[in-house]
Structures are given as structure tokens and as C-alpha cells.
Amino acid sequence: MIVKKCIILLSGLILSACVKLEIKPEHVVSDSVEAGKDLYQLIKHKKDGTEERKYSHSMMLEPGQSEQQAGQTCLHYVEAMATAASKKRISIKQQETKTLKTEQGLSLSCSLHATIKPR
């Protein structure tokens, strides 16, 4: 038991030597404001039962299909998936699509960040 604790402590010391913490003065205020907003949202959501969730989906682009068409199709699919999974009102905060080159061809990845509110 003591050996196990010593190994964990030694591992932590070795790993902490690799971590560099740098605080840049120009970002202190904006980062503090963002952290405060995030904390406020977290507390507010805890009180009223609101949740934040992220959903994502990937699909291969069909030959001749535009990236814009595929992106809309993918986002509609993810939105339907989010609505079906939550069975509650969703409010979309952010949507994102990315096109990736794979060995099989072009692949599209889309994600949705939503706020789920109780009915």
C-alpha cells in the first residue's frame, strides 16, 4: 500500500514537471470574465434544470454532392437526433461542419451544441 502511494506521488511529481502554466496579462481580464459567465450559466442551469449537450455525426460525401448540401443534411440529422434524444425543447447555441479527406474520399463531420430546457 505504501509502495503504491509512493509510486503515485512520484508519478505526479514527474508529470507536474512537464506542465507549464503561463498567465498572460493581456488575457487575464477577458479570461476571468469568460470564466465568470460560464460559472453563472452553470449555476443558473442547475437551478432551472437546463442542460447543455453536444451532438455530432460524420458521413461520407456522395459523388456530385456539394459540401453545402451535405452539411445541411448532416446538421438536420443531428438536430433531429438531439430533439429525439432529449424529448424536450432544444435551443441551438452553435453549429459546425468540417470536411475531411480520408482514404475513401471526402468525409463531412458536423456538430451541434444545444441547450436543453425542461418543458
ABEGO torsion letter per residue (X at the ends): XAAAAAAAAAAAAAAAAABBBBBBAAAAAAAAAAAAAAAAAAAAAAAAGBBBBBBBBBBBBBBGBBAAAAAAAAAAAAAAAAAAAAGBBBBBABBBBBBBBBAAEBBBBBBBBBBBBBX
